[in-house]
Every structure is written in structure tokens, then in C-alpha cells.
Amino acid sequence: MCRVHQHQKPNPNYEERSESVVMSTSAIDLYTGLPLKAEDDVYHMIIEIPKHSRIKYEFSEKYNTIMVDRLFRTPISYPQNYGFFPQSWNRFDNDPPDVIVVSTESFHPGVIVPVRVIGIIELEDMGEMDHKVIAVPTGASDHAHCADIRDLDPEIVENLKWFLMHYKYRDINDTLKVLGVRGKRTAVQFLDDCHKEFKKKMAKIDDEKKVEKRDKEREKQLHMHRGNLGKEEESYWTKAERRLGERRREMRRESELRAKKIAKKEKSAREKREKKK
């Protein structure tokens, strides 16, 4: 559900933010700054869509907050709270992994909820694996006894499966295929792999930044070299033009001297002819 394709720092210009932002920007980067795990067996997740909502909210990394994406045309609402895990990356659909938090209460978009992972619903969405991790809030709750998805009321699981198969149909004519329902062990392994993928992604971004910085330094040095070369070429052409000017003046003087000699000879010849007469 969350769409994070290019990591950017939070924009400090609050007044420029979209009117569809539903909560203020966090002091930390929710996706990259919040650790995946709060403690052993407890994970952080960020709520995007509250339970019973027909508004599709989505995390914007550009603004580091939750924004309205669209209103549902499908006449059904989210049966449970929906969101994503920080510092994780599902390489199969190029997004942070989605999580459904089963609770009797709905949570406000953008809040951080400590959860216990109990299972995963494996889905295929238009040829991509778009799995949904299932979790319950930590502490005292109606689902505090659930250590595994098998401990959930089967009707809750079936309702989630039906919702996930049909909620996109009217909006984008898309139906998802449920591949299976797995327990806590598989879900934790999936999240561990997603966390490793996140580290690889961040390392790649760091490498790209280093390459970009290096390329900028090279371009700067090349620009300076071109500037210095331009100065050398300008100095050379200035000298060449000066030499050319001197040569032209010398040629004019030589031309003037030749013209004077010719005029003198012609005058002398006229005088001789006049004497013979």
C-alpha cells in the first residue's frame, strides 16, 4: 500500500505541503529513522488506513506524513487497521511490506503502533507477490492471547482473505489471489528478509550518492580546467592578434616606402626627359 520509491529527507517547508496531508510531519523520518523492531518479538508499524475506513490513505516519503490517495469506489471498508513496516523492503512489489493489525479499535493514520507478528497472508497481485503480514497490538487487548494466526477467530481470517481478494475490483478491475496463510515463523522470516533488502537498498543509495558526488567533483574540476584552458587560449589569440597587427603595420610601411621609391624614380625619369628636350 505504501509507495516509497526514492528516499528523500522531510521537507521543512510546512506551508508548501498538500492540503490532503492529514497529520503533521514527524520529528523523525518514519520510514528510515524508525527502527523495525522495538524489542525482541515486538515490531514498529505505521498506520496508514484505520479500521472501517473507505478512504485510502498512503504514506508519502516526500513529506514524511500520511496523505489521502483516493476514496474507495468499492462499497466495502477496511475490516482492520492497515499500514507498513519501517526499515524494510519487499523486493517482490518494490514497496515496504504491508501489515494488517487486528484490533477491536481503530488507530489514527500516522501513529506508530508496537505490534506482535502472528502470521502472513500470501497474495498474488497482477503477477507480483504482495503479501500481508498479520499482527496484533502489544499489551492488554482482546487479541493479547494470540501467539500465532491459528489463535485468531477463523472468521476474522476468512473476512480478511475475502476483503483482500475483492477490495480493488471496482477501483482498478483487479482481483488478488490468495496463495496461502502461514504462521508466525514464516512471517518473521519474511520480515527478516525484508529488513536485509532495506539495508541493501540504502547501501545502494549511499553508493549512488557517492558516485554522484564524485561525478560532480569531476565535472567541477573539468569546468575549472576548461576555464583555465580558455584563459590560455585567450592569451594566445591576443598575442597572435598583436603579432598580426604589427605585421600589417610593417607591411604598410614597406608598401609606403616602395611607393615613395617608385614615385622618386618616376620623377627622376621625367626630369631627364625634360632636359633632353
N, C-alpha and C positions, 0 to 999 in steps of 0.2 A: 504494500500500500504506500509506504513511504517512498519518495522519489529523491534520491541523493546521488547525483552523477558527477558532480565536481565540487571538491571541498573548497569552501570559502569561509573566511572569518566573518563573525557577526558584523553587520553594518551598524556603526554608531549613530547614523543619521536617522533618529527615530521619526522625524516629521516626514520623511520621504517614504515611509512604509505604506504598503497597500491597506485600503480600508477593510479588506477581508481578513486581516490579522485578528485573531480572537483573544490573544493574550500578549502581555508584554514580553520582551526579549529576556531570556535568562542571562544571568551573570556569567555563565559558562556556556561553552559550545555543547549543546545537548547530545549531539551525535559523537563528536570526537573527544570531548572533555569529560564526559560522564563514564566511569568505568562500567564494564559489562556486569561484573559481579560486585555485590555489596559485601558479601562474606560467603563462606562456604555454603553451597546449596541455595543461596539467595541471589537473585539477579535483579538488576535495574531494568525497567522498561518505561517507555514514554507513551502516555495515552494520546492517541490521535482522535479516535471516534468513541464517544461514550455509548453505553448500553441504551438500546431503544432509539437511537438517533437514525434519521433518514437524511442527514447531511453528511457528505463525505468530506471530512477534514483531512489535511495532509501536512506533514512536516516539510517546511521549507528551510533548507540549509542556508540559502542565500540570506534569509532574515533571521534564522535561528529561532523560529517560532512555528506555531501551528496556524495554517491558513485554510480558508474554505476552498475546496476544489470544485465541488458541484453539489447540486441537490439530486437526490435519488428520484428517478422516474419509476423504479420498481416499487410496487406497493407493499414492501416489507421493510422492516427496520433491522438494525444490527441486534442480534439476540444477546450479545455480550460485549464487554469493552474490548477495543481493538487498538493496537499500537505496534511499536517496533522496539528492537533492542539496540542500544548504543554499541559502539566499537565492535561491530560485526558486519559481515557482508556475505550475502547469499549469491555466490557466483553463477548460479543457475538462472536467476532472473535479474541479476545486476541491481540489487537493492538490499538494504538491511533486512534481516529476517523479520517476518510478521509474527505477532503474538496475540493470542486471544486470552484475555483474563476473565475467568469465570467468577462471577460475584453476584450477590443479590443487589448490590448497589452500583450506580453508575459513577464514573470518575470524570472530572472536568478535563477537556482537551489540554494537553501540555504538561500535566502533572507527572511526576516521577513516582512510580509505584514499585516497591520491593515485592518480588513475587518468587514463588517456588514453581519450578518447571515440573509438570507431571506427565507430559506426553506430546505427541505431534500428529497432526492430520496431514498426510502426504497427498498433494494435489498436482494435477497437470493442468496448466492454463495456456492454451494455444501453443502447445508443444514445449512449454517451459515448466520446470518443476517449481511450483510456488507453494511450498509447504507452510503450514500454520502451526507454530508452537502453541501448546495449551498450557496455561499456568493458572495459579490461584494466588490471591494476596497472602502475604505473611501475617502472622499474628492471629488474633481471635477473629474468626469469620465462620460463616455457615459451611465453608469447604475446607476448614483447617485440618480435618481428618484425612484429606485426600493426599496420599503419597504417590499415587500413580493414577493414570487416566482410567484405569479399571475401577477405581474407587468412586468415580463420578456417577451420578444418576445416568443410566444408559439413554434416557430420553433427551438429556442435555446434549450428549454426543451426537445423537441422531439429528436433533434440531440444527446443530452446528454444521453437520455434513450437508443437510438439505439446503441450508442458507448458502453455504459456500458454493454449492453446485448451481444455484439459481439467481443469486443477487446481481449478477452482471448482465443477465439475459436481455432485459428490456433496454438497458443503457447502451450496451455495445454489441448486443446479439451474441454474447459469449457465454458458454456453459463450461464449468470446470468439471474435471473428472477426479473423483476420489480414488486414489491408488491404494490407500490403506490407513489404518490407525495404529500407531505404535506407542509404546510406553515411555517412561521417563528416561531409561537408559539410552534409547535411540535419540530422543530429543536433546539430551545433554551432549551426546556425541556430535549431533548436528550443529549445536551452538559452539562447541569447541572448534569445529572445522570452520565455522563462520568467523570466529574470532581470529583464527590464523589467517584467513583470507583478508580480513580487515588489516592486519599487520602488513601483509604483502602489498595491499593496495596503498597504504600510507607510505611504505618504503619506496614504492614505485613513484608516488607523487613527489617524495623528497628527492629521488634521483632526477625526476623531470625538472624539478625546481633548480637543482644543482646544474643540470645541463643548460637550462635556460639562463641561469646566472653566468655560466661560463661563456655561452654564446654571446650574451650581452657584453661581457668584458672583451671578447674577441672583436666584436663589432665596434666597440669604443676604441680599442687600440687601432683597428683598421681605419676608422674615421680619423683618428689623430695622425696616423701615417699618411693618409691621403691629404690631410691638411698641410702637413709638413712638406709632402711632395709637391703640393700646389704652390707653396711658398718658393720652393726651389725652382719650379718651372717658371713662376712669375719673375723671379730674379734673373733667370737665364734669358727669358724673352725680352726683359727690359734691357739687358746688356746687348742682346742681338739687335734690338731696335736702335740702340745708341750707336752701335758699330755701323749699322746700315745708314743711319743719318750722317755719320761722319764720312762715310764713303761717298754718299751722294753729294755732300758739300765739296769734297775733294774733286769729284768728277766735274762739278760745276766750275770750280776754279780752273781745272785743266782745260775745260771747254772754252772758258773765257780767255785764257792765255793763248790757246790755238787761234781763236777768233782774232785776237789782237795781232798775232804774228802774221796771219793771213791778210788782215787789213793793212798792216805795215808794208808787207811785200807788194800788195796791190798799189799802194800809194807811191812806193819807190818806183814801180814799173811805170806808172803814169807820168811821174816827173821825168824819167829818162826819155819816154816817148815825146814829151813836150820839148825837151832840149834838142832832140834831133830835128824837130821841125824848124 
